[in-house]
Amino acid sequence: MEKYPIDEKKVFVMGISMGGFGTWDALVRHEPIFAAGVPLCGGGDPSKVDILKEIPIWCVHGTVDSAVPFAGTEEMYNTIVAAGGERITFEPMDGMDHNIWDYATTNGALIDWLFAQNLELRYPPETEPVTEAVTNPIEPGVEPVIEQTGESSTPMA
């Protein structure tokens, strides 16, 4: 993010299979970075529900997945909802096996939802303090006196 022009309010994480497990883990470990997450056929740690329940998550898993048990995603969803999480969507793919990424990555509703997410929806920006514009130039060699705005007008150095 330091090298490329990335909108830091719209960073997402998405992973498939082991990447689905990684997505859950990244959301827990780096929660303030991600505006949303999309774990695809991967389970997570339900003991981290207090972190996960506040994050927008859309999870997808095939109900007959032979590589990663469907029950892992189902447990994550149920645990988050039971803890009061309202920002999670679970899309079980009835009768589908492990290969659900073609569907998930071309699902217009999921993609539209993902790009509508923004960290400011979870963390509204704080109100900037009101400051007065500097109207007099600073003379060379003279230490400026900056006054606080608000209740106190005590000069500060």
C-alpha positions, 0 to 999 in steps of 0.5 A: 500500500505504500508503493501503489495507489490503493484506496486503504478504505477498500481493501478486501481479502478473498481466498479459496480452499486453504485460502479460505482458511487464510481469509478467516485468519487474515480477518482475525489477525488484521481486522482493521485493514480489511473492509470485507472478506470472502472466504470460499470453502474454508473454515475458521476459528469460532473462538474469534467470533467477537472480532469476526461479528463486526466484519462484513463477510460473504462466505460460499461453500459447496454442500458436498465438498469432498476436500474441505468439510462444509461444516467448517463454514456452516459453524463459522456462520452459525457462531457469528450469527449467534453472537449477534453478527449481522454483517455475514452472508452465507451462500451454501452451494447445494449439491456442489463440490469443492469447485465453487470459485467459478460461480463465486468470482462471477456472481454479480451480487457478491461482487457488487456487495464486495465493492460496496464495502468500505472501512468508513462504514465500520469506522466513521472518520472522526470529526476534524478539529476546527483550526483557524487559518494562519493570517500573519506570516512567520518572521525568520528567527521568531518562534511562533506562538500557536493558540488552541481553539476551543475552551482555552486560549492559553498559548502553546509552544 
